[in-house]
Amino acid sequence: MSAWIEMISDEDADVRLQQSLKLAQTPHGTVDNVMRVHSLRPSTMDGHVVLYRACLHDGANTVPEWLQEVIASYVSTLNRCPYSYANHWANARHLIGIKAKADAIEAALQARQPEDALAGRDLAALRYAEKLTLHPGDMVEADVAALSTAGWADAEILEINQITGYFCYANRLLNGLGVKTDGDVVGYYAET
């Protein structure tokens, strides 16, 4: 079983759900369980797809793609979400492209010590994401000011904020419904 609730198959989908499944297709032509778990309520699938793509795969984003995926992976580590971690660390590793560097970053994320592999504005982004994930009620203006001081523009700060917020949502969706990667193509850049 890929989740603790029913997920409707393509064969059993009505016309409305078929539209949502089409919208949710990955570049591999499949629908991952993170989206399929919404099959009982296609409108939430549609909203999830749009939010996900706006946060992580929008051409207007200027936070480097590899760092977007590292932020996603770190938030997923902090939230102990193996589903998101598996997918987004695979993406980060692909985008980093240097095995030793990727290994060092992964070890630092798993140890919750990002300073062991990152510095400067990259580390500032992860520190912000960590605090927002673990202590959202403790956020203060100085947290955003620290990102500005590290060299992030306001639009990039918004991107970092949205990636963090999105993964807090997605991690809770996945963990709360017991969604597994069974049958998924893991990673956006996976070979088909």
N, CA, C and O of each residue as an XYZ file, in Angstrom:
768
protein
N       0.839     -1.181      0.000
C       0.000      0.000      0.000
C       0.887      1.249      0.000
O       1.852      1.326      0.760
N       0.560      2.220     -0.848
C       1.368      3.427     -1.003
C       0.921      4.578     -0.114
O       1.598      5.604     -0.052
N      -0.217      4.427      0.583
C      -0.711      5.444      1.515
C      -1.722      4.790      2.449
O      -2.180      3.671      2.212
N      -2.055      5.500      3.499
C      -3.010      4.974      4.463
C      -4.453      5.248      4.073
O      -5.372      4.797      4.756
N      -4.669      5.985      2.979
C      -6.021      6.214      2.464
C      -6.075      5.731      1.022
O      -5.043      5.493      0.394
N      -7.289      5.590      0.509
C      -7.486      5.137     -0.866
C      -6.909      6.139     -1.860
O      -7.040      7.351     -1.691
N      -6.276      5.614     -2.888
C      -5.832      6.430     -4.012
C      -6.455      5.807     -5.264
O      -6.231      4.631     -5.550
N      -7.220      6.581     -5.994
C      -7.950      6.089     -7.159
C      -6.978      5.885     -8.321
O      -6.155      6.752     -8.613
N      -7.081      4.751     -8.966
C      -6.214      4.442    -10.109
C      -6.661      5.216    -11.337
O      -7.792      5.700    -11.393
N      -5.776      5.334    -12.322
C      -6.115      5.996    -13.583
C      -7.326      5.331    -14.222
O      -8.196      6.005    -14.772
N      -7.376      4.019    -14.146
C      -8.453      3.264    -14.784
C      -9.815      3.560    -14.157
O     -10.837      3.497    -14.841
N      -9.836      3.881    -12.874
C     -11.086      4.132    -12.164
C     -11.422      5.623    -12.047
O     -12.428      5.986    -11.437
N     -10.586      6.482    -12.627
C     -10.783      7.928    -12.503
C     -11.941      8.410    -13.372
O     -12.080      8.006    -14.526
N     -12.775      9.290    -12.790
C     -13.821      9.919    -13.596
C     -13.183     11.053    -14.407
O     -11.983     11.305    -14.297
N     -13.989     11.726    -15.213
C     -13.466     12.759    -16.111
C     -12.782     13.872    -15.327
O     -11.715     14.339    -15.728
N     -13.375     14.306    -14.218
C     -12.786     15.389    -13.408
C     -11.422     14.980    -12.877
O     -10.468     15.753    -12.967
N     -11.316     13.782    -12.326
C     -10.033     13.318    -11.794
C      -9.027     13.116    -12.918
O      -7.842     13.389    -12.728
N      -9.454     12.654    -14.061
C      -8.540     12.490    -15.196
C      -7.881     13.815    -15.562
O      -6.696     13.846    -15.897
N      -8.634     14.904    -15.501
C      -8.075     16.228    -15.790
C      -6.981     16.583    -14.782
O      -5.924     17.094    -15.152
N      -7.245     16.310    -13.527
C      -6.263     16.608    -12.483
C      -5.024     15.733    -12.615
O      -3.902     16.207    -12.443
N      -5.229     14.457    -12.922
C      -4.091     13.552    -13.104
C      -3.229     14.002    -14.275
O      -2.004     13.893    -14.223
N      -3.857     14.504    -15.323
C      -3.099     15.003    -16.472
C      -2.265     16.219    -16.070
O      -1.097     16.325    -16.443
N      -2.865     17.132    -15.310
C      -2.146     18.308    -14.828
C      -0.960     17.913    -13.953
O       0.086     18.560    -13.990
N      -1.127     16.849    -13.165
C      -0.117     16.426    -12.193
C       0.988     15.552    -12.780
O       1.904     15.159    -12.056
N       0.925     15.240    -14.063
C       1.944     14.358    -14.647
C       3.343     14.953    -14.521
O       3.556     16.151    -14.706
N       4.275     14.081    -14.204
C       5.686     14.457    -14.122
C       6.280     14.502    -15.528
O       5.623     14.103    -16.489
N       7.511     14.982    -15.656
C       8.174     14.924    -16.965
C       8.308     13.489    -17.488
O       8.535     13.274    -18.679
N       8.166     12.518    -16.592
C       8.268     11.104    -16.970
C       6.930     10.548    -17.458
O       6.849      9.399    -17.892
N       5.870     11.380    -17.383
C       4.549     10.936    -17.806
C       3.794     10.145    -16.746
O       2.784      9.509    -17.046
N       4.273     10.182    -15.521
C       3.631      9.471    -14.417
C       3.024     10.480    -13.442
O       3.265     11.682    -13.551
N       2.240      9.985    -12.496
C       1.715     10.818    -11.416
C       2.258     10.247    -10.117
O       1.952      9.116     -9.742
N       3.067     11.047     -9.440
C       3.660     10.590     -8.187
C       2.614     10.504     -7.083
O       1.588     11.183     -7.121
N       2.892      9.669     -6.117
C       1.958      9.445     -5.013
C       1.681     10.710     -4.207
O       0.606     10.835     -3.621
N       2.623     11.649     -4.162
C       2.403     12.908     -3.467
C       1.207     13.650     -4.051
O       0.515     14.371     -3.333
N       0.962     13.481     -5.332
C      -0.208     14.086     -5.972
C      -1.390     13.115     -5.998
O      -2.533     13.511     -5.769
N      -1.111     11.870     -6.270
C      -2.182     10.877     -6.372
C      -2.945     10.729     -5.049
O      -4.119     10.359     -5.062
N      -2.313     11.006     -3.929
C      -2.995     10.872     -2.647
C      -4.178     11.837     -2.553
O      -5.058     11.654     -1.713
N      -4.207     12.855     -3.401
C      -5.326     13.803     -3.462
C      -6.486     13.287     -4.319
O      -7.468     14.008     -4.496
N      -6.409     12.084     -4.849
C      -7.369     11.639     -5.867
C      -8.822     11.654     -5.401
O      -9.729     11.720     -6.231
N      -9.058     11.595     -4.116
C     -10.430     11.677     -3.610
C     -10.964     13.112     -3.623
O     -12.168     13.334     -3.500
N     -10.049     14.091     -3.775
C     -10.405     15.508     -3.851
C      -9.531     16.172     -4.918
O      -8.529     16.802     -4.580
N      -9.890     16.045     -6.188
C      -9.061     16.572     -7.276
C      -8.735     18.061     -7.160
O      -7.679     18.495     -7.619
N      -9.625     18.846     -6.554
C      -9.334     20.281     -6.447
C      -8.098     20.538     -5.587
O      -7.347     21.471     -5.870
N      -7.866     19.735     -4.544
C      -6.647     19.944     -3.758
C      -5.421     19.477     -4.534
O      -4.332     20.023     -4.352
N      -5.583     18.465     -5.405
C      -4.475     18.051     -6.264
C      -4.081     19.197     -7.189
O      -2.898     19.490     -7.358
N      -5.084     19.844     -7.788
C      -4.800     20.952     -8.698
C      -4.048     22.067     -7.987
O      -3.050     22.579     -8.496
N      -4.536     22.442     -6.802
C      -3.869     23.496     -6.046
C      -2.458     23.116     -5.655
O      -1.551     23.947     -5.703
N      -2.264     21.866     -5.267
C      -0.946     21.387     -4.869
C       0.032     21.449     -6.047
O       1.167     21.903     -5.896
N      -0.411     20.995     -7.205
C       0.454     21.011     -8.395
C       0.898     22.437     -8.713
O       2.080     22.689     -8.948
N      -0.047     23.356     -8.718
C       0.269     24.750     -9.067
C       1.244     25.341     -8.049
O       2.216     25.990     -8.434
N       0.997     25.125     -6.762
C       1.890     25.650     -5.732
C       3.284     25.044     -5.842
O       4.280     25.765     -5.791
N       3.358     23.744     -5.990
C       4.654     23.064     -6.111
C       5.470     23.632     -7.272
O       6.641     23.974     -7.106
N       4.857     23.728     -8.426
C       5.583     24.210     -9.603
C       5.979     25.674     -9.474
O       7.028     26.073     -9.978
N       5.161     26.477     -8.811
C       5.500     27.883     -8.602
C       6.677     28.031     -7.639
O       7.527     28.904     -7.815
N       6.719     27.178     -6.628
C       7.786     27.265     -5.634
C       9.109     26.718     -6.147
O      10.160     27.289     -5.856
N       9.084     25.626     -6.902
C      10.335     24.945     -7.247
C      10.693     24.931     -8.727
O      11.872     24.805     -9.058
N       9.754     25.050     -9.602
C      10.083     24.883    -11.020
C       9.609     26.060    -11.864
O       9.196     25.883    -13.010
N       9.670     27.246    -11.301
C       9.256     28.441    -12.030
C      10.489     29.099    -12.647
O      11.498     29.304    -11.974
N      10.394     29.419    -13.913
C      11.522     30.015    -14.620
C      11.933     31.377    -14.094
O      13.050     31.821    -14.359
N      11.066     32.053    -13.358
C      11.404     33.367    -12.811
C      12.229     33.278    -11.531
O      12.812     34.276    -11.109
N      12.288     32.111    -10.906
C      13.068     31.961     -9.674
C      14.540     32.235     -9.948
O      15.073     31.832    -10.982
N      15.196     32.925     -9.014
C      16.624     33.206     -9.172
C      17.498     32.560     -8.107
O      18.724     32.581     -8.224
N      16.887     31.981     -7.059
C      17.681     31.158     -6.143
C      18.176     29.976     -6.972
O      17.375     29.330     -7.647
N      19.477     29.677     -6.940
C      19.986     28.574     -7.762
C      19.191     27.285     -7.535
O      18.823     26.948     -6.409
N      18.939     26.579     -8.634
C      18.117     25.363     -8.548
C      18.679     24.357     -7.557
O      17.922     23.735     -6.812
N      19.997     24.187     -7.537
C      20.579     23.210     -6.619
C      20.274     23.597     -5.177
O      20.017     22.728     -4.344
N      20.302     24.909     -4.870
C      20.040     25.345     -3.506
C      18.561     25.235     -3.178
O      18.209     24.940     -2.035
N      17.683     25.464     -4.154
C      16.258     25.240     -3.922
C      16.037     23.804     -3.449
O      15.294     23.558     -2.498
N      16.689     22.870     -4.122
C      16.528     21.456     -3.777
C      17.201     21.112     -2.448
O      16.717     20.247     -1.719
N      18.305     21.776     -2.126
C      18.948     21.566     -0.827
C      18.043     22.084      0.292
O      17.904     21.436      1.329
N      17.431     23.247      0.081
C      16.483     23.761      1.082
C      15.342     22.764      1.265
O      14.970     22.437      2.392
N      14.792     22.284      0.155
C      13.709     21.287      0.221
C      14.155     20.060      1.006
O      13.406     19.534      1.829
N      15.362     19.614      0.750
C      15.889     18.425      1.430
C      16.105     18.683      2.920
O      15.835     17.814      3.749
N      16.588     19.871      3.254
C      16.836     20.171      4.659
C      15.527     20.275      5.440
O      15.413     19.731      6.538
N      14.545     20.968      4.876
C      13.244     21.053      5.537
C      12.671     19.648      5.722
O      12.109     19.337      6.772
N      12.812     18.809      4.712
C      12.303     17.435      4.791
C      13.065     16.607      5.825
O      12.486     15.729      6.464
N      14.350     16.880      5.990
C      15.136     16.239      7.043
C      14.627     16.681      8.410
O      14.402     15.854      9.294
N      14.446     17.988      8.579
C      13.983     18.519      9.860
C      12.605     17.975     10.226
O      12.306     17.750     11.399
N      11.766     17.767      9.204
C      10.419     17.238      9.427
C      10.358     15.716      9.384
O       9.283     15.131      9.517
N      11.506     15.076      9.199
C      11.591     13.613      9.128
C      10.601     13.047      8.104
O       9.795     12.168      8.409
N      10.689     13.577      6.889
C       9.818     13.148      5.795
C      10.653     12.404      4.753
O      11.263     13.028      3.884
N      10.680     11.081      4.836
C      11.512     10.323      3.900
C      11.062     10.436      2.444
O      11.897     10.346      1.544
N       9.783     10.626      2.191
C       9.288     10.733      0.816
C       9.905     11.954      0.128
O      10.544     11.827     -0.917
N       9.711     13.130      0.716
C      10.244     14.346      0.098
C      11.765     14.322      0.061
O      12.378     14.758     -0.914
N      12.366     13.811      1.123
C      13.830     13.762      1.136
C      14.354     12.910     -0.020
O      15.282     13.322     -0.717
N      13.780     11.745     -0.226
C      14.252     10.859     -1.303
C      14.189     11.559     -2.650
O      15.143     11.504     -3.425
N      13.082     12.211     -2.930
C      12.911     12.872     -4.218
C      13.806     14.099     -4.360
O      14.473     14.264     -5.381
N      13.824     14.946     -3.360
C      14.503     16.227     -3.520
C      15.995     16.139     -3.259
O      16.759     16.959     -3.769
N      16.424     15.162     -2.475
C      17.868     14.985     -2.384
C      18.398     14.405     -3.702
O      19.490     14.770     -4.135
N      17.648     13.516     -4.340
C      18.058     13.005     -5.660
C      18.215     14.167     -6.636
O      19.156     14.196     -7.429
N      17.284     15.129     -6.577
C      17.374     16.300     -7.445
C      18.589     17.156     -7.097
O      19.325     17.588     -7.984
N      18.794     17.397     -5.811
C      19.926     18.218     -5.372
C      21.242     17.579     -5.793
O      22.124     18.246     -6.333
N      21.363     16.293     -5.543
C      22.593     15.581     -5.914
C      22.862     15.732     -7.410
O      23.994     15.995     -7.815
N      21.828     15.568     -8.228
C      21.969     15.709     -9.682
C      22.441     17.124    -10.042
O      23.354     17.293    -10.851
N      21.817     18.131     -9.438
C      22.134     19.514     -9.784
C      23.487     19.957     -9.241
O      24.167     20.765     -9.874
N      23.888     19.445     -8.086
C      25.220     19.771     -7.545
C      26.280     19.220     -8.485
O      27.253     19.906     -8.801
N      26.096     17.994     -8.926
C      26.930     17.422     -9.975
C      28.317     16.957     -9.585
O      28.980     16.297    -10.385
N      28.777     17.269     -8.405
C      30.105     16.851     -7.934
C      29.879     15.941     -6.735
O      29.399     16.382     -5.691
N      30.226     14.674     -6.892
C      29.907     13.674     -5.874
C      30.430     14.045     -4.492
O      29.687     13.965     -3.514
N      31.692     14.449     -4.391
C      32.269     14.767     -3.082
C      31.545     15.933     -2.426
O      31.297     15.914     -1.220
N      31.205     16.943     -3.208
C      30.490     18.097     -2.662
C      29.088     17.678     -2.220
O      28.637     18.059     -1.139
N      28.404     16.899     -3.046
C      27.065     16.432     -2.696
C      27.105     15.565     -1.438
O      26.247     15.697     -0.565
N      28.083     14.693     -1.345
C      28.218     13.838     -0.161
C      28.422     14.671      1.099
O      27.835     14.385      2.143
N      29.259     15.704      0.994
C      29.523     16.564      2.149
C      28.269     17.329      2.561
O      27.984     17.448      3.752
N      27.527     17.842      1.601
C      26.298     18.569      1.917
C      25.272     17.622      2.528
O      24.615     17.970      3.510
N      25.131     16.443      1.963
C      24.161     15.490      2.512
C      24.510     15.123      3.953
O      23.627     15.077      4.810
N      25.764     14.867      4.222
C      26.181     14.535      5.590
C      25.879     15.692      6.540
O      25.438     15.473      7.668
N      26.114     16.914      6.087
C      25.846     18.088      6.921
C      24.349     18.237      7.190
O      23.951     18.562      8.309
N      23.518     18.003      6.174
C      22.069     18.098      6.365
C      21.584     17.034      7.330
O      20.792     17.318      8.229
N      22.058     15.807      7.146
C      21.627     14.715      8.005
C      22.051     14.939      9.461
O      21.352     14.526     10.386
N      23.192     15.588      9.655
C      23.671     15.895     11.009
C      23.025     17.168     11.571
O      23.248     17.531     12.726
N      22.228     17.833     10.743
C      21.631     19.127     11.094
C      22.706     20.148     11.426
O      22.562     20.969     12.331
N      23.779     20.067     10.667
C      24.913     20.982     10.807
C      25.288     21.532      9.425
O      26.382     21.250      8.935
N      24.411     22.304      8.792
C      24.697     22.760      7.428
C      25.977     23.577      7.319
O      26.567     23.668      6.242
N      26.408     24.171      8.422
C      27.651     24.946      8.407
C      28.874     24.079      8.126
O      29.936     24.607      7.798
N      28.747     22.768      8.248
C      29.859     21.875      7.946
C      30.157     21.815      6.448
O      31.252     21.412      6.055
N      29.196     22.210      5.603
C      29.407     22.110      4.152
C      29.065     23.383      3.393
O      29.428     23.516      2.224
N      28.380     24.312      4.027
C      27.943     25.525      3.338
C      28.344     26.747      4.135
O      28.590     26.667      5.338
N      28.407     27.885      3.450
C      28.780     29.135      4.108
C      28.043     30.286      3.427
O      27.318     30.094      2.451
N      28.247     31.481      3.965
C      27.727     32.692      3.351
C      26.226     32.681      3.166
O      25.470     32.255      4.040
N      25.814     33.161      2.003
C      24.379     33.300      1.762
C      23.667     31.954      1.690
O      22.494     31.864      2.052
N      24.353     30.898      1.229
C      23.731     29.570      1.188
C      23.408     29.087      2.601
O      22.322     28.564      2.851
N      24.346     29.265      3.511
C      24.119     28.879      4.901
C      23.024     29.740      5.527
O      22.194     29.231      6.280
N      23.015     31.030      5.228
C      21.982     31.920      5.765
C      20.586     31.442      5.342
O      19.645     31.478      6.135
N      20.463     30.995      4.092
C      19.175     30.494      3.601
C      18.741     29.263      4.393
O      17.570     29.135      4.749
N      19.683     28.356      4.670
C      19.333     27.152      5.420
C      19.013     27.464      6.883
O      18.136     26.837      7.478
N      19.716     28.423      7.454
C      19.420     28.805      8.840
C      18.012     29.395      8.946
O      17.277     29.100      9.888
N      17.643     30.233      7.967
C      16.293     30.794      7.933
C      15.264     29.670      7.793
O      14.274     29.633      8.524
N      15.504     28.758      6.853
C      14.578     27.643      6.627
C      14.446     26.784      7.880
O      13.351     26.325      8.207
N      15.552     26.568      8.577
C      15.513     25.762      9.804
C      14.641     26.417     10.869
O      13.793     25.762     11.476
N      14.851     27.699     11.091
C      14.067     28.371     12.128
C      12.593     28.409     11.743
O      11.729     28.161     12.585
N      12.292     28.720     10.475
C      10.898     28.782     10.036
C      10.217     27.419     10.134
O       9.025     27.338     10.430
N      10.962     26.364      9.888
C      10.410     25.005      9.980
C      10.155     24.587     11.427
O       9.088     24.069     11.754
N      11.136     24.814     12.279
C      11.057     24.306     13.646
C      10.398     25.258     14.638
O       9.807     24.819     15.625
N      10.499     26.570     14.377
C      10.017     27.565     15.337
C       9.319     28.716     14.617
O       9.742     29.865     14.751
N       8.266     28.437     13.861
C       7.653     29.488     13.041
C       7.124     30.672     13.856
O       7.119     31.801     13.364
N       6.687     30.435     15.077
C       6.170     31.518     15.906
C       7.241     32.424     16.474
O       6.934     33.472     17.043
N       8.506     32.028     16.323
C       9.621     32.819     16.840
C      10.278     33.690     15.777
O      11.271     34.360     16.059
N       9.745     33.692     14.570
C      10.353     34.485     13.498
C      10.216     35.975     13.810
O       9.184     36.441     14.294
N      11.296     36.706     13.514
C      11.325     38.159     13.722
C      11.927     38.819     12.490
O      12.523     38.153     11.644
N      11.767     40.119     12.399
C      12.274     40.858     11.244
C      13.775     40.636     11.047
O      14.257     40.627      9.915
N      14.504     40.460     12.130
C      15.953     40.249     12.037
C      16.293     38.987     11.242
O      17.370     38.910     10.651
N      15.396     37.996     11.218
C      15.644     36.779     10.437
C      15.689     37.090      8.948
O      16.509     36.534      8.219
N      14.813     37.973      8.500
C      14.813     38.396      7.098
C      15.986     39.335      6.843
O      16.626     39.258      5.794
N      16.269     40.214      7.789
C      17.401     41.131      7.639
C      18.708     40.356      7.483
O      19.593     40.777      6.737
N      18.834     39.234      8.178
C      20.051     38.413      8.056
C      20.210     37.880      6.641
O      21.330     37.769      6.143
N      19.102     37.549      5.991
C      19.175     37.095      4.600
C      19.597     38.246      3.683
O      20.402     38.051      2.772
N      19.059     39.436      3.921
C      19.464     40.610      3.130
C      20.948     40.898      3.304
O      21.665     41.139      2.333
N      21.392     40.870      4.536
C      22.805     41.126      4.826
C      23.698     40.093      4.157
O      24.815     40.412      3.747
N      23.220     38.862      4.042
C      23.998     37.791      3.401
C      24.018     37.924      1.882
O      24.774     37.223      1.209
N      23.187     38.823      1.331
C      23.232     39.062     -0.107
C      22.008     38.617     -0.889
O      22.025     38.649     -2.120
N      20.953     38.205     -0.211
C      19.744     37.792     -0.910
C      18.848     39.000     -1.165
O      18.635     39.817     -0.269
N      18.330     39.115     -2.372
C      17.352     40.146     -2.721
C      15.991     39.761     -2.155
O      15.748     38.595     -1.844
N      15.113     40.737     -2.023
C      13.795     40.475     -1.435
C      13.027     39.386     -2.179
O      12.396     38.539     -1.547
N      13.070     39.396     -3.503
C      12.353     38.364     -4.271
C      12.923     36.982     -3.982
O      12.182     36.000     -3.941
N      14.233     36.899     -3.782
C      14.857     35.614     -3.447
C      14.489     35.180     -2.032
O      14.308     33.992     -1.767
N      14.380     36.151     -1.128
C      13.948     35.839      0.237
C      12.540     35.260      0.191
O      12.235     34.304      0.904
N      11.686     35.834     -0.639
C      10.341     35.287     -0.808
C      10.411     33.857     -1.336
O       9.670     32.993     -0.866
N      11.288     33.591     -2.304
C      11.436     32.227     -2.824
C      11.857     31.265     -1.720
O      11.286     30.182     -1.594
N      12.839     31.644     -0.929
C      13.316     30.797      0.176
C      12.172     30.537      1.152
O      11.976     29.409      1.604
N      11.423     31.581      1.470
C      10.275     31.456      2.360
C       9.238     30.501      1.780
O       8.720     29.645      2.498
N       8.929     30.633      0.498
C       7.893     29.813     -0.116
C       8.321     28.352     -0.246
O       7.502     27.453     -0.062
N       9.573     28.109     -0.556
C      10.070     26.727     -0.623
C       9.956     26.087      0.755
O       9.501     24.950      0.885
N      10.369     26.820      1.775
C      10.292     26.301      3.142
C       8.846     26.025      3.535
O       8.531     24.948      4.041
N       7.981     26.984      3.304
C       6.570     26.813      3.654
C       5.917     25.689      2.880
O       5.139     24.914      3.436
N       6.234     25.597      1.590
C       5.664     24.522      0.779
C       6.065     23.160      1.340
O       5.220     22.276      1.482
N       7.351     22.982      1.661
C       7.787     21.674      2.138
C       7.261     21.361      3.534
O       7.065     20.191      3.863
N       7.028     22.374      4.361
C       6.363     22.092      5.634
C       4.964     21.551      5.362
O       4.530     20.602      6.016
N       4.256     22.143      4.403
C       2.932     21.629      4.023
C       3.039     20.215      3.454
O       2.359     19.302      3.922
N       3.885     20.036      2.453
C       3.980     18.738      1.773
C       4.439     17.642      2.733
O       3.925     16.525      2.683
N       5.396     17.946      3.602
C       5.867     16.949      4.552
C       4.746     16.495      5.473
O       4.658     15.314      5.807
N       3.893     17.416      5.883
C       2.783     17.054      6.757
C       1.725     16.251      6.003
O       1.131     15.328      6.560
N       1.495     16.595      4.756
C       0.587     15.808      3.915
C       1.100     14.369      3.815
O       0.355     13.419      4.058
N       2.355     14.221      3.462
C       2.941     12.902      3.232
C       3.053     12.092      4.513
O       2.649     10.930      4.548
N       3.595     12.687      5.562
C       3.736     11.973      6.830
C       2.374     11.650      7.437
O       2.180     10.567      7.990
N       1.435     12.583      7.334
C       0.129     12.418      7.949
C      -0.750     11.374      7.284
O      -1.678     10.854      7.903
N      -0.455     11.055      5.996
C      -1.227     10.050      5.277
C      -0.399      8.819      4.931
O      -0.866      7.941      4.205
N       0.829      8.747      5.448
C       1.659      7.565      5.244
C       2.016      7.301      3.794
O       2.089      6.147      3.374
N       2.239      8.361      3.022
C       2.520      8.200      1.594
C       3.950      7.692      1.397
O       4.896      8.204      1.995
N       4.081      6.680      0.553
C       5.375      6.053      0.233
C       5.713      6.299     -1.240
O       4.852      6.681     -2.032
N       6.950      6.077     -1.582
C       7.398      6.253     -2.970
C       7.126      5.028     -3.836
O       7.518      5.011     -5.003
N       6.467      4.007     -3.302
C       6.189      2.781     -4.063
C       5.571      3.114     -5.415
O       4.512      3.739     -5.475
N       6.219      2.707     -6.489
C       5.710      2.924     -7.831
C       6.083      4.259     -8.446
O       5.865      4.466     -9.640
N       6.640      5.169     -7.661
C       7.046      6.478     -8.192
C       8.375      6.382     -8.934
O       9.175      5.483     -8.676
N       8.601      7.302     -9.846
C       9.932      7.546    -10.387
C      10.533      8.586     -9.452
O      10.086      9.732     -9.435
N      11.537      8.202     -8.677
C      12.090      9.074     -7.656
C      13.021     10.102     -8.291
O      13.976      9.752     -8.984
N      12.721     11.383     -8.042
C      13.536     12.481     -8.541
C      13.043     13.021     -9.866
O      12.667     12.268    -10.764
N      13.052     14.316     -9.969
C      12.623     15.032    -11.176
C      13.510     14.706    -12.367
O      13.040     14.662    -13.504
N      14.785     14.480    -12.109
C      15.768     14.253    -13.163
C      16.075     12.790    -13.394
O      17.013     12.456    -14.118
N      15.284     11.906    -12.779
C      15.532     10.461    -12.916
C      15.422     10.034    -14.375
O      14.672     10.618    -15.158
N      16.175      9.018    -14.713
C      16.107      8.460    -16.084
C      14.784      7.761    -16.266
O      14.295      7.098    -15.351
N      14.198      7.904    -17.442
C      12.941      7.213    -17.720
C      13.215      5.933    -18.476
O      12.283      5.201    -18.808
